Each structure stands twice: as structure tokens, then as C-alpha cells.
Amino acid sequence: MDYDGLTSAEDGRQQNPDLDSYRLGNFKQGWTRAIEGQQYESVLDELKWNNLGWRLGKLFGPTSDELREEMFKWCVEQQKDEPTK
């Protein structure tokens, strides 16, 4: 398995719950890009919802839409629990 791009230096994801449908759409779009074989370059320097979906898509491959949504929700909860810097 190729793990290039699975780490990042800075978390730039928004935490605004009012944007959940927007964030989820970006997350799913990134996942789709990964399973279609699209690559990211410098955008992996900062963690965003789109490239987080891409990173997980690289790891897990094709999945159901429901599972992607569950992963997104899990990531949101993990982000909430992260200690502030």
C-alpha cells in the first residue's frame, strides 16, 4: 500500500456544524477522487475535508455512501475531541 500523502502538517478543516452538508460533500468528493486514481500534490500540506476524504479513500477504496457518511461523522467527532493547540 502506498502511504504517500496520508500525513499532514496542519489541520485546516472547518468545525462549523452549519456547514456539515458542504463539508460532507467535499469529503465524499475527495474519496471519489482517490478511488478514481486522481492524485494530490501540494494541497496535502494542510488537512482539509476534501483531502481527508481522499486519504481515507486511498486506504479503504470503494465503499457504500452510508459508510462514507459514517466515516465523516467519526472524523467530525475526532476533530472535536482533539486538544487545542
Secondary structure by P-SEA (a helix, b strand, c coil): ccccccccccccccccccaaaaaaaaaaaaaaaaaaccccccccccccaaaaaaaaaaacccccaaaaaaaaaaaaaaaaacccc
